[in-house]
Amino acid sequence: MLDELKYFLWQYMYWIIAIIAIAIASQSFIIINDGFIGVPRTLGQIHDEELQPGINIKTPITTVKIMRSSETTVAYDNKQDEDTDSFMHEPSISVYNKTQSANGGATIYVLMRPTVSFSLNTNTASQLTKTMGANWKATYLHQVVNDGVQKATADIDLSSPNVTVESLKTRLESLLVTLFKERGDFIKVINVNVEYTLPPAVTEAANEVYKKRQQVVATLAEQERKTIELQTELNVAKINAEIAAMKVIAPINSVVQYFVSLDFSNEESVEKAMQLLQIQGWNGQVPLIISNGDTSPAIAPIFSYPLKPESQLDK
């Protein structure tokens, strides 16, 4: 029997060696596709180096965990849809939000539904697995997103109309970038979106507050419009009054300018001045000016001329 076994092994030795060699060779190579990265582990110990896309050599006793390194999206939307390599669904994140403008400043229960797109840092994938374990999505990814949502909503009133989805999105994205870097820098944030649902009673109260604010804004705008109209009317009246005054003053100014050019020592000039005053509608009431002890009627408030002697009045 022993001789027969020896004969069998000797006869098929080359085939046995070939089979063993093929088995070892098949376990010494691994192909990693683009968009993925390999984390090798030997006898329970995780290697520090990651296996990059392409053909990689390893020992037969080394196992490799394939991790997706390209963009992956996690939607915290409570949906039960089946996950894929690039898209996952998780439960919504609950926050207790302190309102200011609605519901009497009560604490309300809000369901946040963020969507986070990220990629793994290919240089730290092994360290991520070492630090956070195989279930790193729960211990790292989901925990950071939850903390980011809590921080993003901690000091704002989600029921306020001043809080928009876009402003909350920007706030959350900035916080997540910071938190991921602070906690190992294993993940690069690509994009963040967020939606949330307020309790119906709070939504109604917030809408009522918003309507009242809009009414106040409209009232203030109407008052400002009326004030501007009144100010415009006052300005127009002032301009019209100035124009009317100029029409009254202009003839007098022209007379005064003419008087300046006359020689009041000349009797003929005085006669011309009197004729001009009559043409301009002068009322004939000329004030008196005391000069050199004599009383002389004035042609204008600032001019005077000598009267004819009484002996010449009839001539």
C-alpha positions as CSV (number, residue, x, y, z in Angstrom):
1,M,0.0,0.0,0.0
2,L,2.8,2.4,0.9
3,D,4.6,1.5,-2.3
4,E,1.5,2.3,-4.3
5,L,1.2,5.7,-2.6
6,K,4.8,6.5,-3.3
7,Y,4.4,5.4,-6.9
8,F,1.3,7.6,-7.2
9,L,3.0,10.7,-5.7
10,W,6.1,10.1,-7.9
11,Q,4.0,9.8,-11.0
12,Y,1.9,12.9,-10.4
13,M,4.4,15.0,-8.5
14,Y,4.8,17.5,-11.2
15,W,1.1,18.0,-11.5
16,I,0.8,18.4,-7.7
17,I,3.6,21.0,-7.7
18,A,2.0,22.8,-10.6
19,I,-1.4,23.0,-8.8
20,I,0.2,24.3,-5.6
21,A,2.3,26.8,-7.5
22,I,-0.8,28.1,-9.4
23,A,-2.7,28.4,-6.1
24,I,0.1,30.4,-4.5
25,A,0.4,32.6,-7.5
26,S,-3.3,33.3,-7.6
27,Q,-3.1,34.5,-4.1
28,S,0.0,36.7,-4.7
29,F,-1.6,39.2,-7.1
30,I,-4.7,41.4,-6.7
31,I,-6.2,43.8,-9.2
32,I,-7.8,47.0,-7.9
33,N,-10.1,49.0,-10.1
34,D,-10.0,52.7,-10.6
35,G,-11.9,54.6,-7.9
36,F,-11.0,52.1,-5.2
37,I,-8.1,51.5,-2.9
38,G,-6.8,48.4,-1.0
39,V,-6.0,48.2,2.6
40,P,-3.8,45.0,3.2
41,R,-4.0,43.0,6.4
42,T,-1.6,40.2,7.4
43,L,-2.4,38.0,10.3
44,G,-4.7,40.7,11.7
45,Q,-2.2,43.5,11.3
46,I,-3.2,46.4,9.0
47,H,-0.3,47.6,6.8
48,D,0.6,51.2,6.7
49,E,0.7,51.4,2.9
50,E,-2.4,51.4,0.7
51,L,-2.6,49.4,-2.5
52,Q,-3.3,51.7,-5.4
53,P,-5.5,50.9,-8.5
54,G,-3.8,48.4,-10.9
55,I,-2.1,45.0,-10.4
56,N,-0.5,44.7,-6.9
57,I,1.7,41.9,-5.5
58,K,1.0,40.5,-2.0
59,T,1.8,37.5,0.1
60,P,-0.8,34.6,0.0
61,I,-1.6,35.0,3.6
62,T,-2.4,38.7,3.2
63,T,-6.0,39.8,2.8
64,V,-7.0,43.1,1.2
65,K,-10.0,45.2,2.1
66,I,-11.2,47.1,-1.0
67,M,-12.5,50.6,-0.1
68,R,-14.2,53.0,-2.5
69,S,-12.0,56.2,-2.8
70,S,-14.0,58.0,-5.5
71,E,-17.0,60.3,-4.8
72,T,-19.6,58.7,-2.5
73,T,-22.9,60.3,-1.4
74,V,-24.7,59.7,1.9
75,A,-28.3,60.9,2.1
76,Y,-29.7,61.1,5.7
77,D,-33.3,61.0,4.5
78,N,-34.9,58.0,6.3
79,K,-35.5,56.3,3.0
80,Q,-35.3,52.5,2.8
81,D,-33.9,52.5,-0.8
82,E,-31.2,49.9,-1.5
83,D,-27.6,51.3,-1.1
84,T,-25.2,51.2,-4.0
85,D,-21.4,51.7,-4.1
86,S,-21.7,55.4,-4.7
87,F,-25.0,56.3,-2.9
88,M,-26.1,55.3,0.6
89,H,-29.2,56.1,2.7
90,E,-29.2,56.7,6.4
91,P,-31.7,57.8,9.0
92,S,-32.5,61.5,9.4
93,I,-30.7,63.5,12.1
94,S,-32.9,64.8,14.9
95,V,-32.1,68.2,16.6
96,Y,-33.9,70.1,19.4
97,N,-34.0,73.7,18.2
98,K,-34.7,76.7,20.4
99,T,-37.1,79.1,18.5
100,Q,-37.2,82.8,19.0
101,S,-39.9,84.3,16.8
102,A,-42.4,81.5,16.8
103,N,-44.2,79.2,19.2
104,G,-43.4,81.4,22.2
105,G,-39.7,80.6,22.2
106,A,-40.2,76.9,22.8
107,T,-37.8,74.1,22.1
108,I,-39.0,72.2,19.0
109,Y,-38.1,68.8,17.5
110,V,-36.7,69.2,13.9
111,L,-35.8,66.4,11.4
112,M,-32.6,67.4,9.5
113,R,-32.0,65.7,6.1
114,P,-28.4,66.5,5.0
115,T,-26.8,65.0,2.0
116,V,-23.0,64.7,2.0
117,S,-20.8,63.9,-1.0
118,F,-17.2,62.9,0.0
119,S,-14.2,61.0,-1.1
120,L,-11.6,59.1,0.9
121,N,-8.1,60.5,1.4
122,T,-6.1,57.8,-0.4
123,N,-3.0,58.4,1.7
124,T,-4.8,57.8,5.0
125,A,-7.2,54.9,4.2
126,S,-5.1,52.4,6.2
127,Q,-4.9,54.8,9.2
128,L,-8.6,55.3,9.0
129,T,-9.2,51.5,9.2
130,K,-6.7,51.2,12.1
131,T,-8.2,54.1,14.0
132,M,-11.9,53.7,13.4
133,G,-12.1,50.0,12.6
134,A,-13.9,48.3,9.7
135,N,-17.1,50.0,10.6
136,W,-15.6,53.5,10.1
137,K,-18.7,54.9,8.5
138,A,-20.6,54.6,11.7
139,T,-17.8,55.5,14.1
140,Y,-16.4,58.3,12.0
141,L,-18.4,59.5,9.0
142,H,-21.9,59.5,10.5
143,Q,-20.7,60.8,13.9
144,V,-18.9,63.8,12.3
145,V,-22.0,64.6,10.2
146,N,-24.3,64.4,13.2
147,D,-22.0,66.6,15.3
148,G,-21.8,69.1,12.4
149,V,-25.6,69.3,12.1
150,Q,-25.9,69.8,15.8
151,K,-23.4,72.6,15.8
152,A,-24.8,74.2,12.7
153,T,-28.3,74.5,14.3
154,A,-27.3,75.2,17.9
155,D,-27.6,79.0,17.8
156,I,-30.1,79.8,15.1
157,D,-33.9,79.7,14.9
158,L,-34.9,77.3,12.2
159,S,-38.4,78.6,12.2
160,S,-37.3,82.1,11.4
161,P,-37.9,83.3,7.8
162,N,-34.4,84.8,7.9
163,V,-32.9,81.3,7.9
164,T,-32.7,80.0,4.4
165,V,-31.7,76.5,3.2
166,E,-28.8,78.1,1.2
167,S,-27.4,79.8,4.3
168,L,-27.7,76.7,6.4
169,K,-26.1,74.6,3.6
170,T,-23.1,77.0,3.6
171,R,-22.8,76.9,7.3
172,L,-23.0,73.1,7.6
173,E,-20.5,72.6,4.7
174,S,-17.9,74.8,6.4
175,L,-18.4,73.1,9.7
176,L,-18.0,69.6,8.2
177,V,-14.8,70.5,6.4
178,T,-13.4,71.8,9.7
179,L,-14.6,68.8,11.8
180,F,-13.2,66.1,9.3
181,K,-9.8,67.8,9.3
182,E,-9.8,68.1,13.1
183,R,-10.6,64.4,13.5
184,G,-8.0,62.8,11.3
185,D,-8.4,64.3,7.8
186,F,-9.5,60.9,6.4
187,I,-12.3,62.4,4.3
188,K,-12.5,65.2,1.8
189,V,-15.9,66.9,1.6
190,I,-17.1,67.6,-2.0
191,N,-20.6,68.9,-1.6
192,V,-23.3,69.4,1.1
193,N,-27.0,69.9,0.8
194,V,-29.6,70.1,3.6
195,E,-33.3,70.0,4.1
196,Y,-35.4,70.0,7.2
197,T,-39.0,69.6,8.4
198,L,-40.5,71.8,11.1
199,P,-43.5,70.6,13.2
200,P,-46.8,71.8,11.6
201,A,-47.7,74.0,14.5
202,V,-44.4,75.8,14.4
203,T,-44.6,76.2,10.7
204,E,-48.0,77.8,11.0
205,A,-46.7,80.1,13.7
206,A,-43.6,81.0,11.7
207,N,-45.7,81.8,8.7
208,E,-48.0,84.1,10.8
209,V,-45.0,85.9,12.2
210,Y,-43.6,86.3,8.7
211,K,-46.9,87.7,7.4
212,K,-47.0,90.2,10.2
213,R,-43.4,91.2,9.5
214,Q,-44.2,91.7,5.8
215,Q,-47.2,93.9,6.8
216,V,-45.0,96.0,9.0
217,V,-42.4,96.4,6.2
218,A,-45.2,97.3,3.8
219,T,-46.6,99.9,6.2
220,L,-43.2,101.5,6.8
221,A,-42.6,101.5,3.0
222,E,-45.9,103.3,2.5
223,Q,-45.1,105.9,5.2
224,E,-41.7,106.5,3.7
225,R,-43.3,107.0,0.2
226,K,-45.8,109.5,1.6
227,T,-43.1,111.4,3.4
228,I,-41.1,111.6,0.2
229,E,-44.1,112.8,-1.7
230,L,-44.8,115.5,0.9
231,Q,-41.2,116.6,0.9
232,T,-41.4,116.8,-2.9
233,E,-44.5,119.0,-2.8
234,L,-42.9,121.3,-0.2
235,N,-39.8,121.6,-2.4
236,V,-42.0,122.4,-5.5
237,A,-43.9,125.1,-3.5
238,K,-40.7,126.6,-2.3
239,I,-39.3,126.8,-5.8
240,N,-42.6,128.3,-7.1
241,A,-42.5,130.9,-4.3
242,E,-38.9,131.8,-5.2
243,I,-39.9,132.1,-8.9
244,A,-42.8,134.4,-7.9
245,A,-40.6,136.6,-5.7
246,M,-38.1,136.9,-8.5
247,K,-40.8,138.1,-10.9
248,V,-41.8,140.8,-8.4
249,I,-38.2,141.8,-7.6
250,A,-36.9,141.8,-11.2
251,P,-38.6,145.0,-12.3
252,I,-37.4,146.9,-9.2
253,N,-33.9,145.6,-9.8
254,S,-34.0,146.8,-13.3
255,V,-35.1,150.3,-12.2
256,V,-32.4,150.4,-9.5
257,Q,-29.8,149.4,-12.1
258,Y,-31.0,152.2,-14.4
259,F,-31.0,154.7,-11.6
260,V,-27.4,153.9,-10.9
261,S,-26.5,155.0,-14.3
262,L,-28.4,158.4,-14.1
263,D,-27.0,161.8,-13.2
264,F,-29.5,163.1,-10.7
265,S,-27.9,166.6,-10.8
266,N,-29.4,166.8,-14.2
267,E,-33.1,167.8,-14.3
268,E,-33.7,165.9,-17.5
269,S,-32.4,162.7,-15.9
270,V,-34.9,163.2,-13.0
271,E,-37.8,163.5,-15.5
272,K,-36.8,160.3,-17.3
273,A,-36.6,158.5,-14.0
274,M,-40.1,159.6,-13.0
275,Q,-41.4,158.4,-16.4
276,L,-39.7,155.1,-15.9
277,L,-41.3,154.7,-12.5
278,Q,-44.7,155.3,-13.9
279,I,-44.1,152.7,-16.7
280,Q,-43.0,150.2,-14.0
281,G,-46.1,150.7,-12.0
282,W,-44.5,152.8,-9.2
283,N,-47.3,153.8,-6.7
284,G,-45.8,157.3,-6.2
285,Q,-45.2,156.9,-2.5
286,V,-41.7,158.0,-2.2
287,P,-40.0,157.9,1.2
288,L,-38.4,161.1,2.5
289,I,-34.7,161.4,3.2
290,I,-33.2,164.1,5.5
291,S,-30.1,165.5,3.8
292,N,-28.2,168.7,4.7
293,G,-31.1,170.0,6.7
294,D,-33.4,169.8,3.7
295,T,-36.3,167.4,3.2
296,S,-36.2,165.9,-0.2
297,P,-38.6,163.2,-1.7
298,A,-36.6,160.1,-2.7
299,I,-37.0,158.5,-6.2
300,A,-36.1,155.2,-4.6
301,P,-35.1,154.1,-1.1
302,I,-31.5,154.8,-1.8
303,F,-31.6,157.8,-4.2
304,S,-32.6,161.4,-3.7
305,Y,-32.7,164.5,-6.0
306,P,-33.1,168.2,-5.4
307,L,-36.6,169.7,-5.8
308,K,-37.3,172.7,-8.1
309,P,-37.4,176.0,-6.4
310,E,-41.0,177.1,-5.7
311,S,-40.5,180.0,-8.1
312,Q,-40.2,177.5,-11.0
313,L,-43.1,175.1,-10.1
314,D,-45.5,177.0,-12.4
315,K,-43.1,177.0,-15.3
